[in-house]
Each structure stands twice: as structure tokens, then as C-alpha cells.
Amino acid sequence: MIARINLGLVEHYPTARAALEEADAVLGFALSRLMLDGPETELTDTINAQPALMAASMAAMRTGSRDGRGCVWCGRRRLCRRA
């Protein structure tokens, strides 16, 4: 896991940003800041890594469900649901 996780999604999709903000509210701390800015050593601690993976997955899933084609871009990668 690296810091800046989901940066591509957050920069291009408001639904991704909203999912991370929801995770921040539920957890009571700025997990999104840790995911986007690091430090990586703190992000990879299990207590932070587990919710970060879940938040990143939810952000990607919600973004894809809002895209009519079922695809999202994450960095340089295109993530698509298969028919």
C-alpha cells in the first residue's frame, strides 16, 4: 500500500471524494488525508491499513456505479466491470 492511494479517483470524481469524506466522518479522524498524503509508515499500520483498503474500495465501487459505462480511471489504469 502506498500513500496517495485513490488520488486519481479523488481528483476526477466527486463521488470518490464523498466516499472518503464519509469514511473520515465514521472513523472520527482524517483517514483520507493519511491515504492521500501519508506518511506511508503510518498508513501501513494495520489499524489504518484495513479501513484505508475498505475506503479505497468503496470509493472505486461508488464511482464506477455512477459512471454510465461502468468504468473508472485510477491513475493511468481503467477499471471496468465486465458484462
C-alpha angles and dihedrals in degrees: 000000000000133000113258090050111169093007092135092052094045093049094052108028126054089199090062091050090049092052091053092046089052090052089051091053094047094047096042095230138073100270088157091061090052091048094049102036107021143172090222093211090061093042092054094054105111092237089062102027096061096054090040091057091048093047091047091050093048091049091052093044095049092046092051092048090056094049110088091217093050092239134117133183119233110184103310095336126096114215115200135174113235120234 
